[in-house]
Amino acid sequence: MKYRVIIEQDEDEMFIAEVPSLPGCISQGKTRAEVLKNIQEAIEVYIESLKAHDEPIPPPIDEEIVEVTV
């Protein structure tokens, strides 16, 4: 499954990643590569927890990217 991940850099230059379709699934890292690795692990653990508690797994979000010339 593929999930949309939003990555932002905070005022301390840490990268923060969150998964909108998995509430509370958030991670951080010192680099973009590190935060991507960490959020992938967080998603896996999140989904394992849902399965263990017989809760439904939210579907991934489909999206399109639109480029606009300004």
C-alpha positions in Angstrom: 0.0 0.0 0.0 1.1 3.5 -0.6 0.3 6.4 1.7 0.7 10.1 1.3 3.4 11.5 3.6 3.7 15.2 4.3 7.2 16.3 5.2 8.1 19.7 6.8 11.2 21.1 8.3 10.8 22.8 11.7 12.6 25.8 13.2 15.3 23.4 14.6 16.0 22.1 11.1 14.5 18.7 12.0 12.3 17.0 9.4 8.8 16.0 10.6 6.7 13.5 8.6 3.0 12.7 9.1 0.5 10.5 7.3 -2.9 12.2 7.0 -4.9 9.0 6.5 -3.3 7.4 9.6 -4.1 9.8 12.5 -1.3 10.2 14.9 1.3 8.5 12.6 4.1 11.0 12.9 7.9 10.7 12.9 11.0 12.9 12.6 14.6 12.8 11.5 17.7 14.9 11.1 17.7 14.4 7.3 15.0 13.9 4.7 16.3 10.3 4.1 16.2 9.6 7.8 12.6 10.9 8.2 11.4 8.8 5.2 13.0 5.7 6.8 11.4 6.5 10.2 7.9 7.2 8.8 8.0 4.0 6.8 8.7 2.1 10.0 6.0 4.1 11.8 3.4 3.2 9.1 4.3 -0.5 9.4 3.9 -0.5 13.2 0.7 1.5 13.0 -0.8 -1.0 10.6 0.4 -4.0 12.6 -1.3 -2.4 15.7 -4.6 -2.0 13.7 -4.5 -5.6 12.6 -3.7 -6.8 16.2 -6.8 -4.9 17.5 -9.0 -6.0 14.6 -9.5 -2.5 13.5 -10.0 -1.5 9.8 -6.9 -0.3 7.9 -7.6 3.0 6.2 -7.2 3.0 2.5 -4.4 4.9 0.9 -5.1 8.3 -0.5 -5.1 8.8 -4.3 -4.0 12.2 -5.4 -2.9 14.1 -8.4 -0.2 16.8 -8.6 -1.1 19.8 -10.6 1.7 22.2 -11.7 0.8 25.8 -12.2 3.1 28.4 -13.9 3.0 31.7 -12.0 
